Amino acid sequence: MLSSLVFILVYGAIFLALVLGGALWRRRSRKDRAPFPDNAKLLRGPGESLRRKIIALDEKSTFEILFAFGIPPLVGSALAWVAVHLAGSTQIIAFAAALIGLIASLIFVTRRLVAGIDTWRNVNLGYFGERIVGEALEPLKSQGFRVFHDIPAGDDKAPFNIDHVIVGPSGVFAVETKTRRKGRARSGFAEHEIIYDGQVLAYPWGEDRHGLDQALRQARWLQTWLGQLLGADLAVQPILTFPGWMILRRGKGAVAVLNPREIPAAVALRGAPVLDAAQIDLVSRQLEARCRDVEF
């Protein structure tokens, strides 16, 4: 019995050390033998922040699964030790404690894994929504517009990202994407429609202003940031978009609320250009410098 206990403990320790060590080694050596320079950086694509979060969640879940698999051998080793070294009421108490520890540990890990899966599903949904918006904005490039995605914004104390920024002859537009799941609709509301009266968003299940206020704050931040860099006041127009939803507009507000497919027509030039080619290039260079940080 004692030799079996020692074998289980040694095997478990070696297994965990090899798996964790191998994972950490591969993570640190991922740049080895790459065909491009170590300092090569790409522009952010749609949902880059969410893509990174998905990778982090995948890595976290891997370690939690390994931890979950490691619990039964450890508890089994403890029970084997109890069976060999203890007797009577002390043995019974030790057995009970080990079993309670096993059950509590498994419940804890299971709850963390389930919560992690829910978080992963929500983040993946948001990532897919930003990809949809990114594709909807592609036609603007043939009309003289520049499109940037997932722009890092704010400061170290309060960082955030602007999902999409459009720069072109008609001006600068900050686009906030909200990918909402559809729920049960109240009486008088359709489950696929959002009603915007210029002040409030009415979803099938209720009303709020969260997305509107966020889109407006981000546009104002971008306007201030560009103004400080360029030394000129440059208006930034906020857009809030909902992939997969039909938007019913019954009023005009400070924020344009659109389905992604409506954005190209909404930002198309009407009348005299707001920005000339030199200004578009100047603004684009500032945004590109901020967005070019995707490393291998």
C-alpha positions in Angstrom: 0.0 0.0 0.0 2.8 2.4 0.9 4.6 1.8 -2.3 1.4 2.4 -4.3 0.9 5.6 -2.4 4.4 6.8 -3.2 4.0 5.8 -6.9 0.7 7.8 -7.2 2.3 10.9 -5.6 5.4 10.7 -7.7 3.5 10.0 -10.9 1.1 12.9 -10.2 3.9 15.3 -9.5 5.9 14.3 -12.6 2.8 14.5 -14.8 1.7 18.0 -13.6 5.3 19.2 -13.8 5.7 18.0 -17.4 2.4 19.3 -18.6 2.7 22.7 -16.9 6.4 23.0 -17.8 5.7 22.1 -21.4 2.9 24.6 -21.7 4.9 27.4 -20.2 7.9 26.6 -22.4 5.8 26.6 -25.6 4.3 29.8 -24.6 7.6 31.5 -24.1 9.2 30.0 -27.3 6.3 30.8 -29.7 8.4 33.4 -31.5 11.3 31.0 -32.3 12.1 30.6 -36.0 9.4 33.0 -37.1 9.9 34.1 -40.8 9.6 37.8 -39.9 11.3 40.2 -37.5 10.6 40.0 -33.8 9.5 43.7 -33.8 7.0 43.2 -36.7 3.6 44.6 -35.7 0.2 44.5 -37.5 -2.8 46.8 -37.4 -5.6 45.6 -35.2 -8.4 43.8 -36.8 -12.1 43.9 -35.8 -12.5 42.6 -32.2 -8.7 42.3 -31.5 -9.2 43.0 -27.7 -11.9 40.3 -27.6 -9.7 37.9 -29.6 -6.9 38.3 -27.0 -9.4 37.7 -24.2 -10.6 34.5 -25.9 -7.0 33.2 -26.0 -6.5 34.1 -22.3 -9.8 32.3 -21.4 -8.7 29.2 -23.4 -5.3 29.1 -21.5 -7.0 29.6 -18.2 -9.5 26.8 -18.8 -6.7 24.5 -19.8 -5.0 24.9 -16.4 -8.3 24.6 -14.5 -9.1 21.3 -16.3 -5.6 20.0 -15.4 -6.2 21.1 -11.8 -9.6 19.3 -11.9 -8.0 16.1 -13.1 -5.3 16.4 -10.5 -7.7 16.5 -7.5 -8.9 12.8 -7.5 -5.3 11.4 -7.5 -4.3 13.7 -4.7 -7.4 12.8 -2.6 -6.9 9.1 -3.4 -3.4 9.3 -2.2 -4.6 11.0 1.0 -7.2 8.2 1.5 -4.6 5.6 1.0 -2.3 7.2 3.5 -5.2 7.3 6.0 -5.9 3.7 5.5 -2.3 2.7 6.2 -1.4 5.0 9.1 -4.6 5.6 11.0 -7.2 3.5 12.7 -10.4 3.8 14.7 -12.3 7.0 15.0 -9.3 9.1 13.8 -9.3 7.1 10.5 -13.1 7.7 10.1 -12.7 11.4 10.7 -9.8 11.6 8.2 -11.8 9.7 5.6 -14.7 12.1 6.0 -12.5 15.1 5.8 -10.8 13.8 2.6 -14.1 13.1 1.0 -15.6 16.5 1.9 -12.4 18.1 0.5 -12.9 16.1 -2.7 -16.5 17.1 -3.1 -15.9 20.7 -2.3 -12.9 21.0 -4.6 -14.8 19.4 -7.5 -17.8 21.7 -6.9 -15.5 24.7 -6.9 -13.7 23.8 -10.0 -16.9 22.8 -11.8 -18.5 26.2 -11.0 -15.4 28.0 -12.3 -15.4 26.0 -15.5 -19.1 26.6 -16.1 -18.6 30.4 -15.4 -15.6 30.3 -17.7 -17.7 28.7 -20.5 -20.4 31.4 -20.1 -17.8 34.1 -20.2 -16.2 32.5 -23.3 -19.6 32.3 -25.1 -20.3 36.0 -24.4 -16.9 37.2 -25.5 -17.0 35.0 -28.6 -20.4 36.5 -29.4 -19.1 40.0 -29.1 -16.0 39.1 -31.2 -18.2 37.7 -34.0 -20.4 40.8 -33.9 -17.4 43.1 -34.4 -16.2 40.9 -37.3 -19.7 41.4 -38.9 -19.4 45.2 -38.5 -15.9 45.1 -39.9 -17.0 43.4 -43.0 -19.9 45.8 -43.4 -17.4 48.7 -43.4 -15.2 47.3 -46.1 -17.0 48.9 -49.1 -16.1 52.3 -47.6 -12.5 51.8 -48.5 -13.3 52.0 -52.2 -14.9 55.4 -51.6 -11.8 57.1 -50.1 -12.4 56.2 -46.5 -9.9 54.6 -44.0 -11.2 52.2 -41.5 -9.5 51.3 -38.2 -10.6 48.7 -35.6 -10.3 48.2 -31.9 -8.5 51.5 -31.2 -6.9 51.5 -27.7 -8.2 54.6 -25.8 -8.3 56.1 -22.4 -5.3 56.0 -20.0 -3.6 53.5 -17.7 -6.3 54.1 -15.0 -9.3 53.8 -17.2 -8.4 52.1 -20.5 -11.0 51.1 -23.1 -11.2 50.6 -26.8 -13.2 52.1 -29.6 -14.6 49.3 -31.8 -14.2 51.0 -35.2 -13.2 54.5 -36.4 -14.0 55.7 -39.9 -12.1 58.5 -41.5 -13.1 60.0 -44.9 -14.2 63.0 -46.9 -17.4 63.3 -44.8 -15.5 63.4 -41.5 -14.5 61.1 -38.6 -17.0 58.6 -37.1 -16.6 56.5 -33.9 -18.5 53.3 -34.1 -19.5 51.3 -31.0 -20.8 47.7 -31.5 -23.3 46.0 -29.2 -24.0 42.4 -30.0 -27.1 41.5 -28.0 -28.8 38.2 -27.8 -32.5 38.2 -28.6 -34.8 37.5 -25.7 -38.5 37.1 -25.1 -40.4 40.2 -26.3 -42.9 42.1 -24.3 -46.4 42.6 -25.6 -46.4 45.0 -28.6 -42.7 44.5 -29.3 -41.0 42.3 -31.9 -38.1 40.2 -30.8 -35.8 41.3 -33.6 -36.4 45.1 -33.4 -34.9 47.9 -31.4 -36.8 51.2 -31.2 -34.8 54.4 -31.0 -36.6 57.7 -30.2 -33.5 59.9 -30.1 -33.2 59.5 -26.3 -33.7 55.9 -25.2 -33.2 52.5 -26.7 -36.3 50.3 -26.4 -35.4 46.6 -26.6 -38.0 43.8 -26.7 -37.4 43.3 -22.9 -36.9 46.8 -21.7 -35.2 50.2 -22.1 -31.8 51.8 -21.4 -29.3 54.4 -22.5 -26.1 52.4 -21.8 -24.9 52.0 -25.4 -25.9 55.6 -26.3 -23.9 57.1 -23.4 -20.9 54.9 -24.1 -20.8 55.8 -27.8 -21.1 59.5 -27.0 -18.3 59.3 -24.4 -16.0 57.5 -26.8 -16.6 59.9 -29.6 -15.8 62.9 -27.3 -12.6 61.2 -26.1 -11.5 60.7 -29.7 -12.3 64.2 -30.6 -10.3 65.6 -27.7 -7.4 63.3 -28.4 -7.2 64.2 -32.1 -7.6 67.9 -31.2 -4.6 67.7 -28.9 -2.5 66.0 -31.5 -3.5 68.0 -34.5 -4.0 71.4 -32.9 -7.4 71.7 -34.4 -11.0 71.0 -33.4 -12.2 68.1 -35.4 -15.7 66.9 -34.9 -16.2 63.1 -34.3 -19.7 61.7 -34.9 -20.8 58.8 -32.7 -22.5 55.7 -34.2 -24.0 52.8 -32.2 -24.6 49.7 -34.2 -26.4 46.4 -33.4 -25.5 43.4 -35.7 -28.5 41.2 -36.5 -31.1 43.7 -35.3 -33.6 45.9 -37.2 -33.5 49.5 -36.0 -36.7 51.5 -35.9 -35.8 55.2 -35.7 -38.6 57.5 -34.4 -36.5 60.4 -33.4 -33.1 62.0 -34.0 -30.5 62.1 -31.2 -26.8 62.9 -30.7 -25.9 59.3 -31.6 -26.8 57.6 -34.8 -28.2 54.1 -34.2 -27.8 51.8 -37.2 -27.7 48.2 -38.4 -24.2 47.6 -39.7 -25.4 47.4 -43.3 -26.7 50.9 -43.0 -23.4 52.5 -41.9 -21.8 52.9 -45.4 -24.8 54.9 -46.7 -25.0 56.9 -43.5 -21.4 58.1 -43.6 -21.3 58.6 -47.4 -20.4 62.1 -48.5 -23.2 64.5 -49.1 -22.3 68.0 -50.2 -18.9 69.6 -49.7 -16.1 67.4 -48.2 -15.4 68.0 -44.5 -11.8 66.6 -44.8 -9.5 66.8 -47.8 -7.0 64.1 -48.7 -4.2 65.6 -46.6 -6.4 65.8 -43.5 -7.6 62.3 -44.0 -4.0 61.1 -44.3 -2.9 63.1 -41.2 -5.7 61.7 -39.0 -5.2 58.2 -40.3 -1.5 58.3 -39.5 -2.3 59.1 -35.9 -4.8 56.3 -35.6 -2.5 53.8 -37.4 0.3 54.6 -34.9 -2.1 53.8 -32.1 -3.5 50.6 -33.6 -0.3 48.9 -34.9 0.5 46.8 -31.9 -0.5 43.2 -32.9 2.5 41.0 -32.3 3.2 37.3 -33.2 
